[in-house]
Amino acid sequence: MSPRAARLPAWAVVGHWSRVYVITVAALVAAGMLLQSPGPFVLAAVMTLPSSIAAVPTYYVLYGITALIPGANPSSSSGEGVSTPDGGTVSVVTGEPALWFTVSMGVLAVVVMALAAYANALALKAIRERAGHRHQPELPA
């Protein structure tokens, strides 16, 4: 690593397209969490292979540990509904996950998958640098 690269923040070590890649993965995961759809999350996991092999289980382990906090994520939910005289309905649902749990797990998913993408970018950079050094001719002494 060059002395200049050692002084740069970690984000600046990777190139422009690597940053676009990390931001795209983070945006896909955020979209999947907001839309409550697995499609964007699965696409992000495929895009971050091989790092997602460790990142996805890490997310779910952290999710499970956090769910153990009392009041975070009840093991079951129930509800009741009542019809009003004008034909409307009123429903009350109990046992839904706490808002802080839902939000923090969404943020955690984005961070974990963005870190997986960043790890891929760093690994690719290291492979390129190593390959570049191999092909440089030796200078005579």
N, C-alpha and C positions, 0 to 999 in steps of 0.2 A: 504494500500500500504506500502511496506517495505521501510525503509529509503534508502536502496540501490537503489530500483526502482525509488524513487523520484529524485535521482541524475542522472539517465540515460537519454539519449535523448529519445524523444517520440517514435522514430522508434525502439529502443531496448526493449521497454516494451512488444511488442508482440513477439511470438516465431518464429522460423525459417519457419515453414509451413505457418504461417500467412503472413510473408514477401513474400514468394513464391506466395501466393494467390494474394496479392496486385500487385506484379510485373506482374503476368499473366493477371490480369484485365487491367492494364495499357498497356501492350503489345497488347492485343486484341483491345482495343480502338484505339491505335496508328495505328495498321494494318488496321482497318476499315476506319480510316480517310485517310491514305495514298492510300489505294485501292479504296476509295470512294464507299465502299460497306457497307450496313447497317448490314449485317450478323454478323460480329465480334462485332459490337457495341451492337446489340440486345443480343448476347450471354453474353457479359460482364454485361449488365443490368440484365439479368436473374441470373447470378452468384452473383450479389451484392444485390439481394433481401434480406432483406426488405429496405435497405438503398437507393437503386436506386429509390424507390417510391418518395423520395424527391430529389434525385440527378439529375435524368433526367429532370424533370420540371425546376429545378434550372439552368441547362445548357441552356435550351431553352429560359428561361427568360433573362439570361445574353446575349445569342446570339442575341435576339431581341433588347435589349437595346443597345448593341454594334453596331448593324446594323443601328441604327438611326444616328450614327455619319456620317456627310456628306462625301460622297466619299467611304464609307466602302462597302456597298452592294446595288447597284442600284436595283430599283424595277422591272426593265425589261431589257432585253438585245436585241440587234439587230445586224445584220451583213450584209455583202454583199460579194459576190464572183465574181470573174472575171476569165474567161478562157484565158489562154495564147495561142499563136499560136502553141506551141509545144504540146498542149493537157493537160498541167498542169493547176492547179487552184490556185488562190491566194485568200484568204479570210481574211476579216478584221472583227473582232467582237468587238463591243463596249458594254459597260454595264456589263462587268464581274466584280466580286468582287475584291476588292483591295487585293494584295498579303499579306499585313500585316494582313488583316481581316481573310483571309483563314488560314494562319499559326496560328494566335492567337486563333482562334476558335478550331482548332485541338488540340493545347496545352491545352486550357481550358477544352475540353472534356476529355483528358487524366487525368488532375489534378482532375476534379470533380469526375470522376468514381474511380480513385485511392483513393481519400478521402472517398468515399462511402465504398469501400472494407476495408479500414483501420478502419472505424467506425464499420463495421461488426466484424472485428477481435477484436477490443477493447470490443465490446458488448459480444462476445462469451467468451472472457477471463474473463470478470466480472461475467458472468453467471457461468462459471466453478469454479471460486474462491468462489462465494457465495455457490454453491452446495457443494464444498469441506469443507467449514467451518461448514455447517449444519451436516455433517456426522462425524465430529470429536467428540470423546467422551469428556464429561465434566470431568475435573480433580477434585478430591475431595479437599476441602479447608483445 
